[in-house]
Amino acid sequence: MDGRRARAMTVNSFSSVSLEPALVLWSLGRDSARYALFRHAPTFGINVLAFDQVELSTRCARQDDLNGAGAQWTERESGAVFVEGAIARFDCRVTAVHEAGDHEIIVAQVLDFDTPREAPALVFNRSAYGQI
């Protein structure tokens, strides 16, 4: 890469909140080592990985540097990062943050999305990776 840095973390889920406007949410633990990186970010990308990206998911669970994890990525005009090879990618802008126990629920508007390839989705269930 050209020296740019992108930050990442593996999360086990996100959820649709609303269709109009298109809103999604995910939860960020206050004790996460990456809390400061993501809590105050005004935009972010959600990348739904394919089953053949298990190694990338594992590396992003251990480190936050996408370059160090070996990912190829592009940065959107909004600042969101899209990972090459993902099967769905969402460009999101934070609209609200809600306290919820030891987590914070981050709600974001989907500004744009794409589905660049068809492949089985990577899932994590009962402490193991699988596919649908």
Residue, then its C-alpha position, 0 to 999 in steps of 0.5 A: m500500500d502507499g503508507r495509508r492506514a485503515r483500522a478494523m475489528t472483527v465483530n460477530s453481528f450487526s443488525s438492521v434498524s430501519l429501512e427508511p432511512a436505512l439504519v444499522l446498529w452494532s455494539l462496541g464493548r467499553d473494555s475493547a482495546r479498540y474502543a477509542l478507535f471506533r467510539h468517536a469515528p463519524t463514519f465506518g464501513i461494514n464488510v461482510l466477509a466471504f467464507d474464504q476470508v476466515e484468515l482475514s477475520t481471525r487476523c482482524a480479531r487480533q490486530d486493528d491494522l488492515n495493512g498488517a492483516g494483509a487486506q487490500w482495501t479502498e477508502r470511500e469519500s466518506g472515510a469508510v473503508f471497503v475490504e476487497g473480497a467482501i461479499a457486501r459492503f456498507d458505507c455508514r455515518v454514525t447518527a446516535v450512540h446509546e449506552a447499554g450496560d458495558h457496551e455502547i450501541i452505535v446506530a448509523q445511516v447507510l450512505d451507500f452499499d455494494t455487493p461486489r461478488e457472490a460467495p458463501a458468507l462467513v459465519f461464526n457460531r458456537s466458537a467456530y467459523g462456518q458458511i451458509 
